[in-house]
Amino acid sequence: MSVETEAGRVWRSWLEGALGFFYPAVCQVCGGERVSAETGYVCAQCRDRPDGVRRIREPFCARCGLPFSGAMQGPFRCAHCGELELHFCFARAAVVATALVLDVIHRYKYRRGVWFEPFLANLLIQAATPDLVRGGWDGLVPVPLFPVREREREFNQSARLAARLGAATGLPVWRGVVERRRPTQTQTQLSREERAANMRGAFAPTGAPAPEGRAGGVGGRCVDNRRHDQRVRAGLESRWRR
């Protein structure tokens, strides 16, 4: 057995023991099944239920990744993306926003449910790694939070997930080159026109030297591709190609 493997086993044992003081070693969704810290405290039964984890399969929009039902002949772009001038190559979500996934995300982001992080990170890694490996990407850029909001939450969930994705793919995480200039409303309750106005001018380059190469953005729930587009435009002003 290698030293690294043994060290990893010791770390996992310590982590599970430490978390056990605060959280029972049971699923934090149903409260019934025993689970470990590395599963993110979500059991297999909850993942497999109808409103559990549903991975996005083709057909979906080649630009924004919106899934469609029915048969499609080859790659296509949805009507929404066809009406917009977008500055990114494509966007993809890890899974469908089911009731379970939304509940976990909300508890992770707004109630400091950091024990869910391995669960969410594994979903992201499984979905994103093939495209990142095939696409020749050079780095990852987490979505920045407005400073006041980050202090309220005590962490930036996008940065933490990007760090895990970077460790899994070997890609560097580029922080500090794009900033959020103003706080924005949640996109989920806004109309299409309101979402566009909400995101306008929300992101800007920090002025720090930007690495050369193709950057993949790491965010949270995908409600509207305008948010991602605003980040990419700010990145392009910092000399990113994508």
N, C-alpha and C positions, 0 to 999 in steps of 0.2 A: 504494500500500500504506500502510495506517495505521501510526502509530507503535506502537500497541498490538500489532498483528499482528507487526510486526518485532521488538518486544521479546519477545513470546512465542516467536517462532522462535529468537531468540538464547538465551533461557532453556532451551528444550528441547534445543538443541544443546549447551549447557554441561552440562546435567544428564546427557544421554546420554554425553557425553565423560567426565564425572567418574565415573559408574557403571561405565563401561567399564574403569576401572583396577581395579575390584574384582570385577565380574561380567561374564562374556563376554556379548556381545550375541546370545545364543541363548535359546531357551525354557528356563525353569528347571524345567519339568515333565518334558519328554522329552529335553532337551539336544541336540536336532537342528536345529530350524528357527531361522533368524535372525529376531529380533524387536527392537522398540525399547522404550525406557523407558516411553513413554506407553501401551503395550499392557499394562503390568504384567508383562512377560516371560512371557506365556502365549500360545503360538502358536494360529493358527486351527485346525490339525489337532487339537490337544489339546482345545480348546473344543468341537469338533464330534464328538468320539468318544462312544460310548454312555454312558460314565460321566463325561462332561464337563459342560458347562453345559446344564442343563435348566430352562427358565423355567416358572413355575407358571401354568397355564391353568385356566380354569373347567372343571368345577365345583369349588368349594372352599367351606369353611365361611365364612359371611359375617362371623363374629366373629373366629376365630383364624387363618383362611386355610389350614387344613389341606386339601390337595387330595384329591379322591375320584375314583375311576374310575367309569365308567358315566355314564348320563344322569340329570340331575336337573331337575326342573321348577321353575325359578325359584330365588331365594335360599333358603338353608337354614342351619340351625345344627346343628353336630355334637353328638352325645350328650354328649361331654366338656364342652363349653361350656354345654350346657343344665343341667348339674348344679351350675354354679358361679355365684356372684354376682361379676360382673366390673365393674371401674370404668373400663374404656376402651371406646372406640367400636369399634375393630377393630384387628387385628394382621395384618401381611403379611410374608412372607419374599420376598427378591429372587429366589432360585432354589432348586431342590431340593438337599438336602444330599447330593450325589453324592460318589464317592470323590475325584475331582479337586478339587472345591470344598472338601471337608473337609481335604484335604492342604494346600491353599493357605492356608486359614484358620489351621490349626494352625501352619504355618511362619511365617505373619505374626504371630500372637499370641505364640507361645511361643519362637520362634527368631529373633525380630527381623527377619523377612523383609519389610522395609518396601518392597522393590522390587515386591512384589505389590500394593501399595496402589492404584495406578491401575486395575488389573484389578477388584479388589473394589469400589472406589468407582464405577466405571462400571456394574457390575451393579446396585448400589444406586440410582444416579441414574436409570437406565432404568426400573427397577421402581417407584420411589417417586414420581417427579416427577408423573405424571398424577394420582394421588390427592391429592397435596399441593396441586396447582394447583386441582383441582376442589373440594376440601374446605374451602377458606378457612382454612387453618392459619396461625398467627401466628408460630410459632417451633419450634425443634428442641431436644430435650434428650438429650444423650448419656448412656448408662448409666455411672454413676460406678464406679470401681474402689475397692476397699479400699486405703488409702494404702500399706500394706506391699507389696501385690501390684503396685501401679503402680510403685513404686520398683524392684521386681524386674524387671519387664518393660521399664521405662524409658519407657513411653508408654502411653496409653489408646487402644486401637484404635477404640473407639466415638466418642471425641471427634475423632479425626483423620478418620474417615469422615463424621461429622456436619458437620465444617467443609467438606469437599468437597461434600456434598449442599447445605449452606447456600449455598455460592458458586454452585452450579448453579441453584438455585431462587430465590435472593434472600431466603431466610428467615434471620433471625438465629439464632445458636446460643446457648441459654441454659445456661450452666454455673454451678455453685456454688450452686444452689438446692435440690438434692437430693444427699444423701451416702449412702454405704454405711457403715452403723454397725458391721458385723462381717464378717469373711471368711466365705465360703460354699464348700461343696464344689461340684465340677462336677456339673451336673444329669444328665449323660449316663448315669451308672451307677446312678442312684437310682430307686426305685419311685415311683409316683404319690404315695403318702402321704409318703414321705421327701422328695420334692421340695417338697411343701407346707410341711413342717416346716423344711426348709433355707432357704426364702425368707422365713419369717415374721419380721417385724421387721428384715429386712436393710437396708431403706432408710428414710430419714427426712428431713424438711425440715431445711435447715441453719439456718434462721432469717433468712437474707438475704431482702430484698424480692423477691417473685416477680413477674415481668411478667404483665400481664393478657392473656388470650387463650387460644387453643387450641394445645396443645403436642403435637408428634409426637415420640415417643421413638425413638432410634437405638441399636440394640444389635447383638449378634453373632448366633451361631447360635440359632435358636428351638427350644428343647427342650420348654418348658412355659410356658404363658401366665401362670402364677402369678408368675414373675419380673417380667414386664411389669406385671402388676396391682399388685404391691407398689410399684413405682416410681410408678405413677399415683396410688395412694392417698397416697403421700408428697407428690406434687405437689399433690393436691387440698387437703391440709393447708396448702400454701403458696399457696392461693387460685387454682389453675388450674381452669378449667372442665373440661378433658379431659386 
